[in-house]
């Protein structure tokens, strides 16, 4: 057994899993606030990566400024999506809103193909991404370590925002009961817009990081599909569950790659292993590892 390769893939899985956890938190944030699953989350991620890359390569902006402008753009984009597209659907059946997010996903894919093309493009060497750090005999790319630090910072900010800020408390109250929140003077419409803005911004950050580590292409939208098992696995209404689910999926992918490459030679275990584990866990815990049980009497 090649232990060095095993631990290398395990470390990579933990780091990628943290990024998955960040994207999964965006799913949970929107669901907790609006009871809607955003199936365009992967496209939000790709849009942030493309915008930042365009500002760096076409506008020749320093990466730091391009990063800040991308965050501003993604916040505005999230607010526009919620205000123009989703706000008129308040009070409509949830399935109608979900279908709109699917339509938004398809529209964004076509629009980004038209604007940015289908070819994968790489970021300039903004952080010295070709450098490798040796940690306990394992070679870890600097970009992976930076993504790990950024993921931890985002998670810490999420925790602080929901626990200690007035807007975070308003979002928690809205998630608990919209009518009660309105009776307490909380603007549900503003809370919804804030949830979509934060979700879009954080997805953009994740897209930039993944684009730096790999490259930017419209296929990055598949990350949204890969993260969805992590959301269900941890519990659709649990921020902690989103993080744990993301880490589990990231580790499982890399361990499946190791097992497939060394022993099984199936060729696609890397892609399907998280879904198999998702089915098994949901058979035991239907609401996910940290999801809230919803018991209805009929």
C-alpha positions, 0 to 999 in steps of 0.5 A, a space after each residue: 500500500 502506498 501510504 505516501 499517496 494515501 496521505 497526500 490524497 487524504 490531505 487534498 480531500 480535506 482541503 477540497 472538502 472545506 471548499 465544498 463546505 463553503 459552497 454547501 453553506 450557500 445552499 443552506 443559507 438560502 434554504 433556511 431563509 426562503 425554503 428554496 433550493 437554489 439549483 443555480 448555485 454552481 453557475 454563481 460560482 462560475 460567474 464569480 471566477 469568470 468576472 475576476 479572471 476577466 478583470 485581471 486579464 482584460 482590465 489588467 487590474 491587480 488581483 486584490 482589486 479584481 477580487 474586491 470588485 468581483 465581490 461587489 459585483 456578486 452581491 449586486 447580482 444576488 440582490 438583482 436575482 432575488 428582487 427581479 426574478 424571485 420576489 414576484 414568486 413569493 407566495 407561489 408553490 415552492 416547486 415553481 420557485 425551484 423550477 425558476 432556479 433551474 431555468 436560471 441555471 440553464 440561462 446563465 450557462 448559455 450566457 457565459 458560454 456566449 460571453 466567455 467561451 467554452 475553453 478553460 483559462 488559467 489565472 496568472 500566477 497571482 499567488 505563486 500557485 506553482 510553488 509547493 510546500 513540503 509538510 511532513 514529507 507531503 507536497 502541498 500546493 500553496 494554492 491549496 493552503 490558501 484555499 484552506 485558510 480562506 475557507 476557515 475564515 469564511 466559516 468563522 465569519 458565517 458563525 460570527 454573523 449569524 450568532 452576534 449581528 442584528 442581521 444574522 439574528 433577523 435571518 435566523 428569525 425569518 428562517 424559523 417563521 416568516 410571519 412571526 419575523 414580520 410581526 416583530 418588524 423584520 423585513 422579510 423581503 430585505 432578509 431574502 435579498 440579503 441571503 441571496 447576496 451573501 450566497 452569491 458573494 461567497 459562491 464567487 469567492 469559492 469559484 475564484 479559489 477553485 479557478 486559481 487551483 485548477 482553471 476557469 471553465 463553465 464545467 466548474 458549475 458541476 461543483 454545485 451538483 457535487 456539493 448537493 450530496 454534501 448538503 443533503 448529507 449534513 442536513 439541508 437546514 444545518 450550517 454545521 452539517 453543510 461543513 461536515 458534509 462537504 468535508 466528508 464528500 471531499 475526503 470520500 472522493 479522494 479516498 475513492 480515487 486512491 482505491 480505484 487507482 490502486 485496486 479496483 480500476 473501475 474508472 469512475 469511482 471518484 465521481 459516484 462514491 459520494 452518492 453511494 455513501 449519501 444513499 446509505 446514510 439517508 437510509 439510516 438518517 433520512 434528515 441527514 447527520 445534523 438536519 432537523 426532524 420535521 414530523 407532520 401529522 395527517 
